[in-house]
Amino acid sequence: MLVDSPPEPGAETAPAPPKRRAIRSIGLLAALAVLLLVFLTSIAVGAKSMSLDHVWHGLVQDTGTYDDVVVGERLARSLLGLLAGVALGLSGAVLQALTRNPLADPGLLGINLGASAAVVSAVSFFGITSLSGYVWFAFVGALIVGLLLYVLGGARGATPVRLALAGTAISAALYGYVQAVMIMDGAALNKMRFWTVGSLASANMDTIKQVLPFLAVGTVIALSLARPLNAMAMGDDTARALGARLTRTRALSMAAATLLCGAATAACGPIVFVGLMVPHIVRSFTGPDMRWILPYAAVLSPVLLLGADVVGRVVARPSELQVGIVTAVIGAPVFILLVRRRKVAQL
């Protein structure tokens, strides 16, 4: 099990020198600029070639023409990609800090699969196919897995290793269940085949309105956990001495991850590796301070997700590759590289 060793006491909470804080602040502003550029690119570039004039016209004047409709669909798609990227990045960063495992993410711990299993069950057993119907199933599935992780991980005595082992076991069981249901139910397979690989293609404003409240609450909770998670990184005894409430922090961390992952998975399907790669990469230049990891992850994760979606729309014109496939193709070799680097560092 790849688990971070505790940092030296005071390493997490010691204030950074003014110069370093300035550099990090400038870097965050630059990341926001990149996000804006990628967001605009996501609107302008797609399976159908359009001039920038048509794109601008579709944004500012909706006259009902075909091009305007295309731009409207791309805008909804880009907004959903932005929100889902924020959710996946924050949840991955929180779970990595909670488990003290830099290779943890919502997918590897089974939270995404919990939502997927619930949605597949809703489609197969209850005939529910709309987002407004199965979004609640997704949340319930994510919540159940979150509670199972907390209980199997040892509840109040939960440790990073126990949480990671519990997540691995739950993931294996849920993956088998999802595949079995889809194989036995051809109708469910047809309805779920695009959703289960992760896609932004069916995005619309109604979808965004339904998941936005959950994403907003989850984001606020996640960002508020920066300081207690910093304290927990130094070990439970030190965290208690610093006044951190461990049970409360763990419960809120699981709640934030459940809200964020449940909403993102309900809207887009299970998209893997975003919550793993981005927080891990961010940590390499921000250090272990969650006060910087969380905002950077919230900005750079949608950059990756929207960028992957643009690539999927361009490389297979006039069709497209689902964003979940593109992130998996990118993420698999990166994941292997991360594991190899950590093994070398431990030698």
N, C-alpha and C positions, 0 to 999 in steps of 0.2 A: 504494500500500500504506500502510495506516494503522499506523505504528509509533511508539511512544512515544520521545521524545528522552530520552537518559540524564539522570538527575537530577544535581544538583550533588554533588561528592564529599562523602561523609559524611552526605548527606541521608537515606539509607535507614537507617543504623545508629545515628545519633545518638539517644540516649535522649530520649523525650518528657518534657516537664515533668510533675511529679506531678499537677497539676490535670488536664492532658489525659489522662493515663493513667487517672485516676479517672473522668473522663467516659466514656472508652471502655469501661471495665469496667462501669460502670452501664448503658451502652447495650447491652453484650453480655448482661447479666442481663435487661434489658427484652426483648431479642430472644428469649431463652430462654423468657420468660413468654409472649410472643406465639406461639412455636412450640407450647408446651403447650396454649394455647387453641385454636389451629388443629387440633392433633392430636385434641383432645377433640371439636371440632366435626365433624371428619371421621368420627369414630365415631358421633356422634349424628345427623348429617344425611345423608340419602341419597335414592335414588329412592323408597323406601318411608317414609312418615311414621311416626315412632315417638315415644312420649312419653319424657321423660327417665327416668321410673321404669322403663320397660321396658329402656332402654339400660343403666341401672345394674344392674338385675337380671340382664341378659345377661352383664355383665362379672364379677359376683361369684358368680353361681350359674348354672352351665350345666346346666339340667335337660332339655335336648334339645327344647324347644319351638321353634316357628318363629322367634319373635322372638330367642331365644337364638342360634340358628344365624345369623340375619342379623347380630347384633352380633358374633359370632365372625368372620364373613367380613369385616365392616368393620374389625375390629381388625387382622386380617392385612393387609388392604389399606392401612390407615393406617401400619402398621409398615413395609411395603415402600415406601410413598411417602416415609416419613421417611428410610429408608436410601438410597433412590435419589436423593433430593434432596441429601443430604450428599455422595454420590459425584459427582453432576454439578457441584455447586458447587465442591468442592475441585479436581476435575480441570480445570474451566474456569479457576479462579484460577491453578493451577500452569502451565497451558499459556499463559495470557496473560502470566505473568511470564517463562516460558521463551522465548517468541517476541518479548517486548516489544511485543506487539500487543494493545491492550485490546479488540479486536473478534474475538479468537480464542476458539474453544471446541472441545470434542471433535467436535461435528457439523461445523463448518466445516473442521476439519483432517482429516476423513475417518475418525477412529477409530470413531465410531458406525457409519458405513457399512461399515467393515471387518467389524465384528461382524454387521451386518445381512446382508451378502453371504454370510458363512459360514453363518449360520442358514438363509437362503433356499436355499443349496446343500444343506444337510443335509436340509431338508424335501423338496426337489424330486428330488434324486438318490439319497438314501439312505432316504427315507420316515420320517425321524425327526421326531416331533411333540411329544415331551415335553420339559420343561425339563431333566430329568436327562440327556437325550440330547444336546440341542443347546447346553447351557451351555458345553461344552468347545469346540464349534465357534465360539461367540461369542468366547471368549477367544483362540483361535488366530487368528481373523480380526482382532481388535483388535491382537494382538501383531504380526502380519505388517505391518499398516499402520503401527504404531509403529516397527518396524524400517525399513520403507521410508521413512518420514518422516526418520528419523535418517540413513539412507544418502543419499537424494536431497537432503537438506538440507545435506550436506557432511560428515557424520560428525563427526570431531573439530573440523573447521573450520566446523561448522554456524553459520549466522547466522539471526537472526529472519526476515529477508526470504526466505531460502532455504527455511526450514521452512514459512512461510506459503504460498509458491508451490507447494512440493511437496504440501502438504495440499490446496490448491485443485485441482491436477491429479488427485490420487488420488481426491478426492471426486467429481469429474465422471465419471471412469471407473467407479467402483463404483456410482454412482447408475444409470448406463446399464445396467450388468450386472444389478443387482437388478430393475429394471423389465423388462428383456428376459426374465429367467427367469420372472418372475411372469406375464407376458403369454403366454408359450409353454406354461406349465404351469398349467392351470386348477385342478388339485387344490391345487397349492402356493399359488395365489392365494387360494383359499377358506380355507386353513389359516392364511395369513399376513396376511390383510387387516386384522385388528384389531391384531395384534402390530406391524406395520410403521408404524402411526400413533402408537404409544406408548399403552399402557394399563395400568392397575392392576387391571382388573376380574377377572383370573384369579388374583389373589394368594392364596396360602395359606401356612401355616406351613412346609411342606416346601420351598417356593421360598425362603423367607427363610433356612432352615437351610443350603441349598445355596450361596447367594451370600454369606452373612454372613462366612465366613472370608476370602474375597477382598476384600470391602469393608473388613474390619478391617485387613488388612495394607496395603492401598492407602491407607487413612486415616492410619495411623501413619507411612508413608513420606512422604506429602504434608505432614503437619504438621511433620515433622522437617526439611523443606527450607526453612523460612522464612528462616533466616539466610543460607545460601548463595545463595538466590534474591535476597535483598536485595543481596548483594555483586555478583551478576551484573548487576543492574539498572544499576550504575554503569559498565558496560563490562567487556570481558574483561580488559584490561590492569590496570585497578584491582582487579578481582576476584582476579586472580592475586597482585597485590601484597598483598592482604588475606588471602591463604592459601586462597582458595576453590579447590576441585578441579573445574574446569569440566566435564571429561568425565564424571566421576562424578556431578555434579549433573544434567547433561543426561540421563544414562542413568537415574538414579533418578527423575527427573521423568517421563520417558516410561514407566517401569515403573509408577509410581503411576497415571498417567492410563490406562494400559492395563488395570490391575486394576480400577480404579473404573468406567471406562466399559464394559469387558467385562461385569462383573457386573451393572451397572444395565441395560445394553442386553439382556442375556440374559433378565433377569427381567421387564422392562417394555416392551421394544422401544425404538427410537430416539426419545427425547424431546428436542426441540430448544429452544434459546434459554435454558433455565434456566442452563446453564453459561456463557452469554454475558452475560445481563442482570445477574445477581446480583453476581458479582465486580466488574463495571464500576460498578454503583451503589454497592457497598460502598466501593470505592476513592474515591468522591467525598466521603465523610465520614470515612474512616479515614486518608486519605493513602496513600502508596505502600508503607508498611511491611507486609510479608507476615506478620509476627507478629500483626497484627490482621486483615488481609484474610482469611487462611485460616479462623480461627475464626468470624468474622462470616459468611463465605460458607457455612460448614458449617451454620450455624444458620438463616440466612435463605433458603437455597435450598429446603429442605423446606417452609418456610412458603409459598413460591410454588407448589411442586408440589402440596402437599396442598390449598391454597386453590383452585388451578385444578381439581383433581379434584372438590372439593365443588361448585364452580360447574357443572362438567359434569354432575353428577348431579342438580342442582336445575333447571337451565334447560330440560331436555328430559324432565322427568317424564312418564310412568312409565319412559321409556327413559333413555339418558344419552349425553353426548358424551365421547369418549375424551380423556384428559388431554393427550395429545400434540396434539390439535386445538386445545384451549383454550390451551395454552401457545404454539402457533404463532400463533393469533389475537391473543394479547396481545403476543407477542414481535416480530412483524413490524413494527408501527408503532413500537415502542420501538427496534428496531434501526435503522430509518430515521431516527428522531430522533437517536440517538447519532451516526450518520454525519454528519448535517447539522450537529450541534453541533461536531463535530471539524473539519469543513470551515470553518465560520465562525471557529473558534478559530485556524486556520492562516492565515487571510487577513491 
